[in-house]
Amino acid sequence: MSKLKAEIIGIGSYIPKNVIPNAHFLDWDFYDANHNKIDTPNEVIIEKFKAITNIEERRWIDDDMVASDMAIIAAQRALDDSGINPDDLDYVIAATNFGDVEKGSYFSDFMPAVASRIKHGLKLANPKAIAFDVIFGCPGWLQALIMANQFMKSGDAKYAMIVGVEALSRVIDVYDRDAMIFADGAGVVIVKLNAEQDGAGILSYKTVSHAHPQAELLYNDRSFNLDYNQKAKFIRMQGHKIYEYALTEVPAAMKAALDESGYEIDDIKKVFIHQANEKMDEQIVRRFYRLYKKQMPKDIMPMSINKLGNSSVATIPTLLDLVRSGKLENQSLNKGDLIMLASVGAGMNINALVMRY
């Protein structure tokens, strides 16, 4: 096995200041998939939602911002944290699924790419720093990190910036109960090539795509309210089917990644999992430990979804930053810790990796 690997040397994030509590949705009108108005009181809908997801509030960006604005701020913070010369970057890879969407436009703008906008916003003039986007569902940021690791193992890169950014508040159907899940944010890491045999960096990974037959579990569709903007399409998901899929497939991918690393499950200090749904995430990690006939340790799984919601590709890197900076109670991340990262999302795609921080 090659000793070359990508090591995280800098982390930065941007979490919007606008706090949207569950009470924000008390006056919304919700419709079902058959376009019928739901008569259940919103207090009951929200209470059930909180019980399933544990989301109390989420963050949405300012009206005059777009996704790349958040990404530029987070990227500068990651660069400052890394201490490297920005012109030494070989890649700027941005994971996003909707690009820049202006308030009220419902139009995904990918020209130029979000990564190109980040490079421009940071004034990175080196033409050898290749900027491109990755669209891979919620696992996109983790897949971009895996790609950077592959570039480094092949000798094609020494430094790379990996961005996860999404403004899901711009692509939700305001008549869909699932809109309450989604949030905005940006997280960035800077990675460098590490050639030390036992040094920090990515040790192993597993990626799978179940595009057939699960491609349509997450998709875009028109509003549930037939009287509302039928020219636009919004994020839609088959929640129960995604739940069943994730509980079966994600633990298997995590096990495959760990087995390839050569380490034991007791060696893992933290599991950073995509903040999709707290109940689902807990069951995924519990099932992962059960594959080794182990109980999930206390505090092994940091969670931010209760306060930040589901910001898709941004959830893992923002969570890393929160834990690394000591902003989550009973959670810490220390140099040399063996950690696992895992995600599941549209595609349907899953990835997991083991790394030494």
N, C-alpha and C positions, 0 to 999 in steps of 0.2 A: 504494500500500500504506500502511495506517495506521501511524503511528509509535508508537502506543500499544501497550505490551507489558508483560508480567509479568516482573519482575526479582527474582532470589533475593537476599535481604538477610540471611537467617539460616538456619542449619542446625543440627539437633540429632539425636541418635540414642540408642537404648538397645539394647545388645547384652547378652543374658543372660550371667551369670557362669558358668553350668553348662556345662562343656566335655564333649561327648560324643564320644569318639574312636571310630574304626572298630572297635576291639577290644570296644566295648560290645555289639556284635551277635554276638559269637562263640558265645554260648549261646542265641541266638534260634532258633526253629523256623520255617523258611520253607516256604511252599506255593506252588504254581503256580496259574494261572488255572483249571485243571481240578480244583482242590481236592485235589491230590495233594502229599504231603510231598516236598520236594526232598531227594534223598540226597547231593547234592554237598556236600563238607565246607565249612563256613562260611568257613574260611580262604581257600578258592578263590573262593567267592562274593564275599567282601570284596575280595580282590586284583583280581578282574575289575572290580568296581564302582569301585575307586580308579583303575584304568587308564582307564576310560571317562569318569569325571566329574572326576577329580583331587581329590575330597573326602577329606580326612584326618580332619576332625572337624567338628562343628557345635555350635550353642548351643541349649539348651532352657531355658525359663523355670522358675522355682521353682513347686512344687506349689500354693502359695497365691496365685499370680498368674494374671491373665487378660490378654488382648490389650490392653484399654483401660488397664490399669495401666502397661504398657510405653509406650503411646502418650502418656500424661500426662507421664511423665518426659521422654521425647524432646521433646515439645511445649514443656515449660518451658525446656529447654535451647535450643531454637530461638528462643523468644521472648527469652531472655536474650542470645543471640548477635545478634539483630536490633536490640535496643535500642529497639524501638517500645513505645508504650503498648498493652498487650493489648486495652484497650477500643476501640482504633481498628480492630480486625479487622472486616471485612465478611463473611467466610466462614470456616468451619471445615469442611474437606472431608476425610473419612477414607476411604481406600481399604482395603478388607478383603474377604475372601471368606467367612470363617467367623464373624466377630464374636467375642464372648466365649464361650469354651468352658471350663467348669470342669473340673478334673482328674477324669477318670473318668466324666464325664456324657455325652459324645458328643452334646451338644445345643448348637446354635448359637443364641446369645442376641443378638437384634438389637433388643430393646425395653428401654430406649430405644436409639437408634442409637449406634454407637460414637462418632461425632462429638459427639453430645449428652453422652455420658459424659465425653469429653475436656473439653468446654466446662464442664461441671459441676465436674470435678476441678480445673480451673484457676481456678475461681471467676470465670468471665467472665460478668458479669451483663448486659451490653449485649444487649437483645433483638433489635437490628438485625443482630447477627452470626449469620448463618444457618448452622446445623450440619446436615450430612447425609452419608450414606455413599454410596460408589460401589462397586458390585460389577461388576468387569470382567476377572476373572482376574488373572494376574500383571501385565499392563499397567495395572492400575487406578490406581496412584499417578501414573503418567505421564499417564493420561487425566484425572485430577483436576487435574493441573497445566495441561493444555491447556484444561480447562473454566475454570479461574481466569483464564487468559490471555484467553479469550473474554469473560468478565465484565468484565475491565478494558478491553478494546478497545471494549466497548459503553458504557463509562462507568458500569457498575453496581458497581464495586468499586475501592478504592484499596489495601487490604491483605487478604491471605488467608493462611490456614494450610493446608498440604497435608500430610496424614499418610498414611504407608504402614505398616500394622501387621498382623502375622499370627503366630499361635501354631500352626504346623502340627504340632507334636509332639502336639497334642490330637486330631488328626483322621487319624492314620495307622493303617493296619492293621499290627499287630505281626507278622503272618505274611506280609507282602509285602516282597520285597527292595527295592522302590522306597522303602520307608519310610526307608531310610538317606540319601536325598537331602535330606529336609525338615528345616527349622530354624525358629527363632523370632527375632523382632526387630522394631524400630520405627525409622522414620526420618521426619523432619519438616523441611520448609522453610517459611520465611515469605517471601512474595513481595509486592512493592509495584508500583504503577503507575509506569512510566517513560515519559515523553513525549518524551525526547530522541531526535532523529532517528537518531543513531549510538550511542545508549547501550546499556547492558547489558539483556538480556532475551531472550525468545523471538522468534525471527525467522521460523520456518516450522515446519510439522509435517505429518505424514501419519498418518491412522488408517484401518485397514481391519478388517472383521469378516467372517470366512468361516464363518458359522454353518451354512451349507449348502454342502458336505456334511460339514464337519469339526467340528460341534458336540460330538460325543461322543469326541473324542480325549482330553479330560480330563473326568472325571465322578466321581460318588460311587457306591459300591456296597458290598455286604456283604463281610464278611471272606472271604478265601480258605480259611480253616479253618471248615468247616461246624459245628464244635462250639463256635465262639467267637462269642458275642454277635451273633446274626443279626438283632437288632432295630436295631442301629446300622449306619450307613453311613460309609465311609471314602474318603479321596481316592484316586483311581485314574487311571492314565494309560497310554496306548498309546505307549510311549516311542519306538519306531522310527518310527512314523508321524509323531509330533510332530517328530522329528529331520528327516525328509525335508521336511515342510511348512515348518519354520522356515528351512531352508537355501535354499529357493526363494523364499519370500514376504518374509522380513524384509529381506534386502539390497535388494529392489525398493522397499520402503517407505522405507528409509533413503535411497536414491537420490532418490526423489521429494521427500523433505523437503529434502535438500541442494540439489537443482536449483532448488527454489522459493526458497531463501534468497538465491540470487544469488552465493554464494561457491563457491570451488573446493575439491576434496577435500584439497588440500595445505594449505588454511587451517585445517583441523581439528587441534586440539591434543590432544583426548582423546575417546574413545568410551566412554561409560558404558552398558553393556548389562546387561540383567537377568541375574543370576547363576543360570542355570538348570542348566547343564552346561558345564564349561569346554571340553571338546572341541567341543561344538556352538557355543558362543559364539565360539571362535576361528575356526571355519569360516565362520560368518555374517559376521564382520568381514572375513575374507580375501576372501570372495566379493563383499562390498560394494566393496572396493578394486579387485577385478578388473573390476567393471563400468566402471571408469574406466581400465582397463589400468594399474593401479598395484599395487605391492607394499605389504602392510600394514606400516607403520613399527614399529620396535621401541618397546615401552613405550607404544603408543598406547591400549591397552586394559587399564585397571586390573582386577584380579581379586581377589575376596575369598572365593570359593566354597570354596577349599581348606581354609580355617579356619572359615568361618561357615555353609557349606551354603547351601541354597536356601530363603530366607525369603519367597518370593513377592513381594508388593508392597513389601516393606521392603528388597529388595536394592539397588536403585539409590540411594535416599536415604541408606542407611547407608554405601554405597560412596562417595558424594559426601563424606560427613562424614569418612570415613577418609582420603581423598586430600587434602581441604582442610586437615585437621589434621596432615598429614605422617606418618601412621601406616602407610603402605604404602611399602615400599622402591622407590626409583627412580620414584616417582610424586609429582606436585605439580599444584596447580590455582592459577592466578594470575588476578587481576582482568583482565578484557579478553580472556581466552582464548575462542576459538570452540570449542564442544563439541557433541557429538551424544549424545543419549540415545535408547535403543531397547529395546523389550520385546516379548515374545510370550507368550501363555498362553491359558487356558481361554476358550472362546467359539466358535471360536478367534478371538482378537483380536491385532492387531499395532498398535503405534504407534512413531513416531520423531519427534524434533524436533531442531532446531538452535537453539542459543541462545548469546549472548555472556554469559559469566559476569561 
